[in-house]
Amino acid sequence: MSPEKERTLRSLPTISARKVPTATSTQMAELDRIASDGLGIPLDTLMENASRQIAAAVRLVFGDVAGKDVVALAGKGNNGGDALGALPYLRDAGAVVDAFCVASRDELSVLEGIRHDALTKSGVAVRETPKVDDQSMVRRIASADILIDGLLGYGALKPARGEPARLILLAMAADSPRKTIAVDIPSGLHPDTGTRPLEPQGGVMHAALTVTLGAAKPGLLVKGARIAVGELVVADIGIPPEAFARLRIDTRSLFARGDLVRVTS
């Protein structure tokens, strides 16, 4: 049995919420810039690392995914690319994968577009959710064994609107929280404050596990956010400690015992 299969969520190294390094939305954007422009780490590499870690976290929670039905909901940003990129890893592990995106191929970023094209070339259709009615979408989410939430990321500082907001509400209507893995943050949750939207049409995805990338986002640690966050794991995606150090964030020991670290209260 491989080391990956032997790992479980409870076997991961832990760090307390009081000690885990955090980075705000603004700091994460700057970290991406430092990593790519300052240290020469391609953003494509960071996204691929994130996708691999999300797939690994899915297996930590759900165990053997062979034959399991995995659905990814992808937004137009990097989180959508992370979610789509996780599907090939899960398919290689035997899962049956399905992808939905809030936008057409032409509207996607370059990096997300690469993941979109890789899926379609391998025979996995990426369906545009505006073309799927509410009832059909609820039925599809409800029938899945695992849901990956990649709708909104750390850059979404306003309440969810439009298609992401619709999908959050439909996912919640489909009783998805127990089977949802959120990419970086649950969609609709403010990354810095953890507050919920004031607008009625907003909504926040609820997850069984949130895989936050590089460093924890402050909003994930707010007590009131726990119901949406579920279990919290920080994943190493290859942003080196020296990049964080430029923003006076110390991550030198965060991944010393493993590349996935569970945050405890």
N, C-alpha and C positions, 0 to 999 in steps of 0.2 A: 504493500500500500504506500502511495506517495505521501510525502510530508503535507502536501496541499489537502489531500483527502482526510488526513488525520486531524487537521486543525478544526476547531469549532470556535464559535463566538466566545465561549467562556474560557477557552484555552489561550486567548490572546493576552499579550502583556497589557497592563492597565496603567492609567494615569488619572488622577483625580481632576474633577472639573475646576478646582481651585488652582491647579498647577499647569493645566494644559495650555500651551502657547496659542494665542488667538491673533487673528488678522481681520481687520475690517474690510468692507467692500473696496474702499479706496486703496487700502494697503495691498489687497490681493491683485488689483489691477496693476499697481506699481510693481509687485513681485513678478508678475508675468512679463512686464517690460524689462525688468532687471535680468531675469533669467534668459530671455531671448536676445535682447539688444546688448546687455552688459556682459553676460557670461556665455553667449553663443549657444544656448540650449534651444533647439527648435520647439516652437509651440506645438507642432505636430507630435513631437516626442512626449511632451507633457500630456497631451490629450490621449495618446495611446496608452501611456502609463495609467492614466485615470481610468480608462475603459477596462484595462486588465484588472485593476484593483476592484472595480465595481463588480466584475464577474466573480472575482475571488470572494468578495463579501457575500454575494448571493449564495455561493456554495457553503460558506460558513453557516449561514442561517438555515438554508433549506437542504443541506447535505447533497446527496447524489441527485443531480438534475436530469439524469437520463430519462427521456420520455416526458419531462415536465414542460408545460406550456408557458412560455415566457413572453410577455408583451411589454414593449417599450413605448413610452409616450415622450416624444422629442419636441422641444421648442426650437427656436431659430438661433440660439446661441451656442456657446461651448458646451453647456450642459446637455443640449440635444445631441451634440457630437459624441460626448462621453457615453450617453445612453445607447446610441446606435452602435458605437464602437464596442460596447460590451457584448453585443449579441453574437458575433462570430466566436468569441471565446466560449460562450455558453453552448452554442451549437456544436462546437468541437467536443464539448463534454457530454453531448447526447441530447440536449434540450431541443424542443421544437420552438422556434423563435418567430415573432411577428412584430412589425414596426409600424408606428403611426407618427406622423409629423404634422405640426400645425400649419405648415407652409409648403409651397411647391418647391421643387428642386432649385429653381432659379432664384429663390429668395434666401437660400441658405448661405452661411459663411463658407469660405473656401475649405476650412478644415472639416466642418460638418458635411459639406458636400462630398468630400472624399469618402467618408464613412457611409453616406447614403449610396454612393455609386458602388462601393464594395459590396454592400448588401444586395443591391439589385442585380449586379453581375453574377452573384452567387445563387440567384434564384429567389431571394427574399424581397417581396414587394414592400415598398414603403408607401403606405396609403396616406393621403391627405385628409386630415380629420374634418375640415369644413365640408367635405363631400359625404361625410358619414352622419346619419341622423342620430338624435339623442338615444332612441331606444336601441338601435343597433350597437352603438358605442357602449352603452351600459351592459348589454348582453355579452359583448366581447370581453370587456374588462372582468365581468363577473365569472366568466368561464375560464379565465386564465388561472394558472397556479401561482404565478409570480408576476408582479407589475414593477417595472422600473420607471420611476418618475424623473424625467429629464426635461421638464417643461420650462422652469425658470431657475436662474442661478443667482450668484451673489450680486450681480449687476441690477437685479430687479428690486428697486427701492420703493416702488409704488405698488398699491394693491393690484392683484392680477385682474386683467381686463381681457375682453375679447375671447378668442379661442382658448388660450390657456385657462381663463376663468371658467369657461364652460366645461372643459375637461376635468378640472379639479372637482367641480360640483358633481359631474357624472361619475367620476371615480369614487367619490365618497358615497354616492347613491348606490354604487355597486358593491358596497361593503369591502372596500379594498385595503384599509389600513393594515390588517393582519398579514397581508402578503406583499406589501409595498416596500421597495428599497428606494430611498430618495438619494439623488445624486447631489452631493455637496450640501444642499439645504432642501427641506420640503418646499415645494413650489408654493409661493404666496406668503411665506414667512419672511419677515424683514431680517436680513443677515446680521445687521448690527444691533438691533434692539429686541428682536424676538417678538415684537408686537404683532397683533393680528390686524387685518384691514378694518377700517371703519366703514368702508363702502359695502352695502349689502351684497352686491354682486361679486365681491372679492373672493373670499374663501382661501383656505390653506389646506394643502394636502396633508394627510396624516400617514405616517409610515411606521413599519415595524422596526426599521433600521435606517439611519441616515449615515452615509459614507461621506464625510467631509474631507476635502482634498487639500493636502499640504499643511494646513493648520485649521484649528477650530474657528468657526465664525462666532463672534460674541453672542449673537442672538440665539444660537443653539443652546447656550448654557443658562438662559433665563428660565427660571422655574416654571413659569406659565407656558413655555414653549415645549415642555417635555412631552405633552400629549401628542403633539404633532411630530416631534423628532423621533420618538421611540428610543431604541438603543442607539448609541452614538459611537462611531468608530472614525478615527483619523487615519487617512491613508497617505503614505509617502508616494508622491508622483514625480519625484526627481528634482524638485526645487532645492538646491543645496543650502545648508545653514548660512553660508556666507551671503546669500541673497537676502535672507531674513535679517541677518545681522545689520545690513545697511539701513533697515528700518527699526533697529533696536529690538528685534524679536529674537529670542533665544530658542532655537530648535535643536541645538547640538545633541541633546540626549533623548529627544522625543522618540526617534526610531532606532535607538541603540539595541533594543531587544526584539525588534521585528518591524516589518513595513506596514503593518496594520495594528493600531493601538486602540483598545476600548477605553472610553472615557466613563469614569464612575462618578456618582454624585458624592 
